[in-house]
Amino acid sequence: MPKRKTLVTGAACTGVYLLLAGCAIPPFAPEDGGTPVARPAEPPAEPVSEPLRVDPSPAPAKIHAAPPRDLWERMRRHMTLPREEDRARVTRYIHWYGRHPTHLRRVLVRAEPFLYHILDEIERRGLPAELLLLPVVESGYRTQVLSHGHAAGIWQFIPSTGAHFGLKQNWWYDGRRDVHAATLAALTYLEQLHRRFDGDWFLALAAYNAGQGTVARAIRHNRARGRPSDYWQLDLPRETRHYVPRLLALATLLADPKAHGLSLPPVPDRPQVTLVRTGGQIELAVAARLAGIDLETLRTLNPGLDRWATPPKGPHHLLVPADRAPALRAGLAELDPGQRVTWRRHRVRRGEYLGGIAARYDLPVEALRRVNGIQGDLIRAGEHLLIPGGGDARAPDPMQAARSGEDRIVHHDVRPGDTLWALARHYGVSVRDLARWNDLEQEETLHPGQTLIIRRGSGAA
């Protein structure tokens, strides 16, 4: 993404629980605030279940005398993509990052809790360590980002591709935003594309962005005319022509940060989050109490969870701070099964119907049917229904309130002439909040193609 200057500031990492809201660098113009691009809807070339291999004859591993000093050094030891820093498109993005040190620092701080987890999986599969930086290009490591094409999560899966790779998407959960599940799916997809394009990582990456059909057609077009068919020579969509250079620019900067005046946020080479198997559905407030963390931290680390509990039919796992995982495991082992999910009782009043009660408690009708053993929709005044979620039925459910607030989020596509001030007035929010929600400076210029998040009804003035 970007042009280079030799100046990037360093900043100490703010800790495993801090995920700042922010913007990814844009697909076309490096200077704008960033709008993720939708993943193509075509199905991947190979089934997920096929055994995965990377290269039949991997290069001999390098022997290092000392363990890496931090995660960045560990990443450098496993970087294998060709260096292309002399190409104009790559140089452009190297310069851009140099002129915007705060942006890169903010993104890397936001990514910190997940970096070790993702790099571990990359190394386990024998893939280029540069793939650790791909979510910077895709989403700026923003877990809740949603593109105008409905691509979600740090790896930006559209619904159809996510479903093909086993990422469930339902009322309870969106696996595209589950960092653990989406990472496994994204790396599997990249492995398949790598094989599909005969071991050429640049073509695989281009296909991840634009779709394998688009890349295959561009290759056939060049070959039919006797032209080279490598990534740099293909007639690809504009965003895809800049996609690989943005990743290579990041790799160049992080491979030798001092040469580019870059000071990276320090990231220790140890797990900051750990995956804990819950063994079944559990209320998030209960899990947070067992782990000894606040509920907001648990939700931040598990952005795929949309409700107050993990899904009844799974997946049954949670990411928690590494130092709290033993406490959560111990607590789960001792927890009475009846305490995993708390309940409230609702007395049916005259005139109430099942759908209305479900809407009141922000539940799907099927969930009420299942927990109460109801076959159809018939309920009678005076009987009681079990409502999962606990608490006083007359008091608002905090999780329900949080969800209703999210439902008022507006995604505004920036048009020519839009400014933060004008949009703040139009939506009835403050410029300060609008900038904060989108990780922008209050005086920052907007560019067509950006998508801004606006939280209507937030009470901002």
C-alpha positions in Angstrom: 0.0 0.0 0.0 2.1 3.1 0.0 4.9 5.4 -0.6 7.9 5.5 1.6 9.7 7.9 3.7 12.1 6.9 6.3 10.2 7.8 9.4 8.0 5.6 11.4 7.6 6.0 15.1 7.7 3.2 17.6 5.4 2.8 20.4 5.1 0.3 23.3 2.3 -2.1 22.8 -0.6 -1.3 25.0 -1.3 -4.9 26.1 -3.1 -8.0 25.1 -6.6 -6.7 25.8 -6.4 -3.4 23.8 -7.9 -3.5 20.3 -8.2 0.0 19.0 -10.8 0.9 16.3 -9.1 1.7 13.0 -9.1 1.8 9.3 -7.2 -0.3 6.8 -5.3 1.3 4.0 -7.5 1.6 0.9 -7.5 -0.7 -2.1 -6.8 1.9 -4.8 -5.6 5.2 -3.4 -3.1 4.8 -0.5 -4.0 8.1 0.9 -7.6 7.4 1.7 -9.0 5.9 4.9 -9.6 2.4 3.5 -12.5 0.3 2.4 -12.1 -3.5 2.4 -13.0 -5.2 -0.8 -15.5 -8.0 -1.1 -14.2 -11.5 -1.7 -15.5 -13.0 -5.0 -18.4 -15.3 -4.7 -17.0 -18.2 -6.8 -16.3 -21.4 -4.9 -12.7 -22.5 -4.3 -11.2 -25.0 -6.6 -10.7 -27.8 -4.2 -12.7 -29.4 -1.3 -11.6 -28.4 2.1 -11.1 -32.0 3.2 -8.3 -32.7 0.8 -4.9 -33.3 2.4 -2.8 -30.1 2.3 0.7 -29.8 1.1 2.8 -26.7 0.3 6.0 -27.6 -1.6 7.1 -31.2 -2.3 10.7 -30.2 -1.8 11.0 -27.6 0.8 14.2 -25.7 1.2 16.5 -26.8 4.0 15.6 -25.0 7.3 18.0 -22.3 8.4 19.8 -23.0 11.7 19.8 -20.2 14.1 22.1 -20.2 17.2 19.8 -18.3 19.5 16.0 -18.1 19.9 14.3 -15.1 18.4 14.3 -12.0 20.5 10.7 -11.3 19.8 7.9 -12.3 17.4 9.0 -9.9 14.6 12.5 -11.6 14.5 10.8 -15.0 14.5 8.6 -13.9 11.6 11.7 -12.7 9.6 13.3 -16.1 9.9 10.4 -17.6 8.0 9.8 -15.0 5.3 10.2 -16.7 1.9 8.4 -14.5 -0.6 10.6 -13.0 -3.3 11.7 -9.4 -2.6 10.3 -6.9 -5.1 11.1 -3.6 -3.4 12.5 -2.1 -6.6 9.2 -2.3 -8.4 7.4 1.0 -8.6 4.1 -0.3 -7.2 5.9 -1.7 -4.1 8.1 1.4 -3.6 4.9 3.5 -3.7 3.5 1.7 -0.7 6.8 1.6 1.2 6.9 5.4 1.0 3.3 5.7 2.0 3.9 3.7 5.3 6.9 5.9 5.9 4.8 9.0 5.7 2.0 7.5 8.0 3.9 5.9 10.9 0.9 6.3 13.3 -1.3 4.2 11.0 1.0 1.2 10.9 1.7 1.4 14.6 -2.0 1.5 15.4 -2.7 -1.5 13.2 0.1 -3.6 14.7 -1.0 -2.8 18.2 -4.5 -3.8 17.3 -3.2 -7.1 15.9 -1.0 -7.9 18.8 -3.2 -10.4 20.8 -3.6 -12.6 17.7 -0.1 -12.5 16.1 1.4 -15.4 17.9 -1.6 -17.6 17.4 -1.7 -16.9 13.6 2.1 -17.1 13.1 2.1 -20.5 14.9 -0.5 -21.9 12.4 1.4 -20.4 9.4 4.7 -22.1 10.6 2.9 -25.4 11.3 1.8 -25.5 7.7 5.1 -24.4 6.3 3.7 -21.3 4.7 5.5 -17.9 4.1 5.5 -15.9 7.3 4.6 -12.8 5.2 1.0 -14.1 5.4 0.9 -12.8 8.9 0.7 -9.4 7.4 -2.1 -10.2 5.0 -4.9 -9.1 7.4 -3.2 -5.7 7.5 -3.9 -5.4 3.8 -7.4 -7.0 4.1 -8.9 -5.3 7.1 -6.2 -3.5 9.1 -6.7 -6.4 11.7 -10.2 -4.9 12.5 -12.3 -7.8 13.7 -15.7 -6.2 13.3 -15.1 -4.6 9.9 -17.7 -5.3 7.2 -17.1 -4.2 3.6 -19.8 -2.9 1.3 -19.7 -6.3 -0.3 -20.5 -8.0 3.0 -17.0 -9.4 3.5 -16.3 -9.7 7.3 -13.5 -10.3 9.8 -9.8 -9.8 9.6 -9.5 -12.2 6.6 -12.5 -10.6 4.8 -14.6 -13.7 3.8 -17.9 -13.1 2.0 -20.7 -15.3 3.2 -20.6 -17.9 0.4 -16.8 -18.5 0.6 -16.9 -18.5 4.4 -19.7 -21.1 4.3 -17.7 -23.3 1.8 -14.9 -23.4 4.3 -17.0 -24.3 7.2 -17.4 -20.9 8.8 -20.9 -21.0 10.3 -23.1 -17.9 10.1 -26.2 -17.8 12.1 -28.2 -15.9 14.7 -25.7 -16.9 17.4 -22.3 -16.7 15.6 -20.4 -15.5 12.6 -17.4 -17.6 12.0 -15.9 -15.1 9.5 -15.3 -12.9 12.5 -13.9 -15.7 14.7 -10.2 -15.1 14.5 -9.3 -18.7 15.2 -11.7 -20.3 12.8 -11.3 -17.7 10.1 -7.5 -18.0 10.2 -7.7 -21.8 9.7 -10.1 -21.3 6.8 -8.0 -18.5 5.2 -4.8 -20.4 5.3 -6.5 -23.5 3.8 -7.9 -21.4 1.0 -4.5 -19.9 0.3 -2.9 -23.3 0.2 -5.4 -24.4 -2.3 -4.9 -21.4 -4.4 -1.1 -21.9 -4.2 -1.5 -25.4 -5.7 -4.1 -24.2 -8.2 -1.5 -21.7 -9.6 1.4 -24.1 -9.7 3.2 -22.8 -6.6 3.2 -19.1 -7.5 2.4 -17.2 -4.4 1.8 -13.9 -6.1 -0.9 -15.5 -8.3 -2.4 -17.2 -5.3 -2.6 -13.9 -3.4 -4.1 -12.2 -6.4 -6.7 -14.9 -6.6 -7.5 -14.6 -2.9 -8.3 -11.0 -3.7 -10.0 -11.1 -7.1 -11.1 -14.7 -7.4 -9.3 -17.5 -9.1 -11.5 -17.2 -12.2 -10.4 -13.6 -12.8 -6.7 -14.5 -12.5 -7.1 -17.6 -14.7 -8.8 -15.6 -17.4 -6.0 -13.0 -17.3 -3.4 -15.7 -17.6 -5.2 -17.3 -20.6 -5.5 -13.9 -22.2 -1.7 -13.2 -22.0 -0.7 -16.7 -23.1 -3.0 -16.5 -26.2 -1.1 -13.4 -27.2 2.3 -14.7 -26.5 2.8 -12.4 -23.5 4.3 -13.3 -20.1 1.8 -14.6 -17.6 3.4 -13.8 -14.3 1.5 -11.6 -11.8 3.3 -8.3 -12.8 2.3 -8.7 -16.5 -1.4 -9.6 -16.1 -4.3 -7.2 -16.8 -6.0 -7.5 -13.4 -8.6 -5.3 -11.6 -7.0 -2.2 -10.3 -7.4 -3.2 -6.7 -5.7 -6.5 -7.3 -2.8 -4.9 -9.1 -2.1 -3.0 -5.9 -2.9 -5.9 -3.5 0.3 -7.9 -3.7 2.5 -4.7 -3.7 0.9 -3.6 -0.5 1.8 -6.9 1.2 5.3 -6.9 -0.2 5.9 -3.3 1.0 4.9 -4.3 4.5 7.2 -7.4 4.3 10.1 -5.2 3.1 9.6 -2.7 6.0 9.3 -5.4 8.7 12.2 -7.5 7.3 14.6 -4.6 8.0 12.8 -1.9 10.0 15.8 0.1 10.9 16.9 0.5 7.3 13.5 2.3 6.8 13.6 4.3 10.0 10.9 2.1 11.5 10.5 1.3 15.1 8.0 -1.6 15.7 5.8 -2.0 18.7 7.5 -4.7 20.7 5.6 -8.1 20.6 6.9 -10.9 22.9 7.3 -14.3 21.2 4.8 -16.0 23.5 1.1 -16.6 23.4 -1.1 -13.7 24.4 -4.3 -15.5 24.0 -5.2 -19.2 24.3 -8.0 -21.3 22.9 -10.1 -23.0 25.5 -12.6 -25.7 24.6 -15.8 -25.1 26.6 -17.4 -28.5 26.2 -20.8 -27.1 25.3 -22.8 -23.9 25.4 -21.9 -21.4 28.1 -23.1 -17.9 28.9 -20.3 -15.4 28.3 -20.8 -13.7 31.6 -20.3 -17.0 33.3 -17.2 -17.8 31.3 -15.8 -14.3 32.0 -16.3 -14.8 35.8 -14.6 -18.2 35.7 -11.6 -16.8 33.8 -11.4 -13.7 36.1 -11.7 -11.2 33.3 -14.3 -8.6 32.4 -17.1 -9.4 29.9 -15.9 -6.8 27.4 -12.5 -8.4 27.2 -14.0 -11.7 26.4 -16.2 -10.3 23.7 -13.3 -8.4 22.2 -11.3 -11.5 21.8 -14.3 -13.5 20.5 -15.9 -11.1 17.9 -17.6 -14.0 16.2 -20.1 -14.3 19.1 -23.2 -12.2 18.5 -25.2 -13.1 21.6 -24.9 -13.5 25.3 -23.8 -17.1 25.1 -21.8 -19.4 22.8 -23.9 -21.2 20.2 -25.9 -24.2 21.4 -24.6 -26.4 18.6 -21.1 -24.9 18.6 -18.4 -24.1 18.0 -17.6 -24.6 21.6 -14.4 -22.6 22.1 -13.3 -19.3 23.5 -10.1 -17.2 23.1 -9.0 -15.9 26.5 -5.8 -14.1 27.7 -3.2 -16.8 28.0 -2.6 -16.3 31.7 -6.4 -16.7 32.5 -6.8 -20.0 30.5 -5.9 -22.3 33.5 -8.5 -20.6 35.6 -11.2 -20.9 33.0 -10.4 -24.6 32.4 -10.5 -25.3 36.1 -13.8 -23.4 36.5 -15.4 -25.3 33.6 -14.3 -28.6 35.2 -16.1 -27.8 38.4 -19.1 -26.0 37.0 -22.5 -27.6 37.6 -24.1 -28.2 34.1 -27.2 -26.3 35.3 -25.1 -23.1 35.8 -23.6 -22.9 32.3 -26.5 -20.9 31.1 -28.9 -19.0 33.4 -32.6 -18.7 32.8 -35.5 -16.4 33.5 -39.2 -17.3 33.8 -41.8 -15.5 31.7 -45.4 -15.8 32.6 -47.6 -15.7 29.5 -50.2 -12.9 29.6 -53.4 -12.8 27.7 -52.9 -11.7 24.1 -49.2 -12.6 24.0 -47.9 -14.9 21.3 -44.7 -16.9 20.9 -43.2 -14.6 18.2 -43.8 -11.5 20.2 -42.2 -13.0 23.3 -39.2 -14.1 21.3 -38.8 -10.6 19.9 -39.1 -9.0 23.3 -36.1 -11.1 24.5 -34.2 -10.9 21.2 -34.4 -14.6 20.7 -35.3 -16.7 17.6 -38.7 -18.4 17.9 -37.0 -21.7 17.3 -34.9 -21.2 20.4 -38.0 -20.7 22.6 -39.6 -23.8 21.0 -36.6 -25.9 21.7 -35.9 -25.0 25.3 -39.6 -25.2 26.2 -40.5 -28.3 24.3 -43.1 -26.5 22.1 -43.9 -28.2 18.8 -45.9 -25.4 17.2 -46.8 -21.8 18.2 -49.6 -22.4 20.7 -49.1 -21.0 24.2 -51.7 -20.3 26.9 -52.1 -17.4 29.2 -50.8 -18.2 32.7 -48.2 -20.8 31.7 -44.5 -20.1 32.2 -41.8 -20.1 29.5 -38.1 -20.6 30.2 -36.1 -17.7 28.7 -32.3 -18.3 28.4 -30.2 -15.4 29.6 -31.1 -15.0 33.3 -31.9 -11.9 35.2 -35.1 -10.0 35.8 -37.5 -10.3 32.9 -38.6 -6.7 33.5 -35.0 -5.4 33.3 -33.2 -5.0 30.0 -30.7 -7.7 29.2 -27.3 -6.0 28.9 -26.3 -8.2 26.0 -29.6 -7.5 24.3 -29.1 -3.8 24.7 -25.6 -4.1 23.3 -26.9 -6.0 20.3 -29.8 -3.5 19.7 -27.1 -0.7 19.7 -25.1 -2.6 17.1 -28.3 -3.0 15.0 -28.4 0.9 14.7 -25.0 1.0 13.1 -25.1 2.7 9.7 -22.4 2.0 7.0 -22.0 5.2 5.0 -20.2 5.0 1.6 -18.3 8.3 1.2 -19.3 10.4 -1.8 -17.5 13.3 -3.4 -17.7 16.3 -1.2 -18.5 14.4 2.1 -16.7 15.7 5.2 -16.6 14.5 8.7 -18.3 17.7 9.9 -21.1 17.5 7.3 -21.7 13.8 8.0 -21.7 14.4 11.8 -24.4 17.0 11.4 -26.4 14.8 9.0 -26.4 11.8 11.3 -26.7 13.8 14.6 -23.4 12.7 16.1 -20.2 14.5 17.1 -17.2 14.9 14.8 -15.1 13.6 17.7 -17.1 10.4 18.0 -17.4 9.9 14.2 -13.6 10.2 13.9 -13.1 7.8 16.9 -15.4 5.1 15.5 -13.5 5.1 12.3 -10.0 5.6 13.6 -9.6 8.9 11.8 -8.2 12.3 12.7 -10.9 15.0 13.1 -9.3 17.1 10.4 -8.8 14.1 8.0 -9.9 14.4 4.4 -12.4 11.8 3.3 -12.1 10.0 -0.1 -14.9 8.4 -2.2 -14.8 4.7 -1.7 -14.4 4.7 2.1 -17.1 3.2 4.2 -17.7 4.9 7.6 -19.3 3.3 10.6 -21.9 5.6 12.2 -23.6 4.6 15.5 -27.0 6.2 15.4 -28.8 6.7 18.7 -25.5 6.6 20.6 -26.3 9.7 22.5 -23.4 11.6 21.0 -23.9 15.3 20.7 
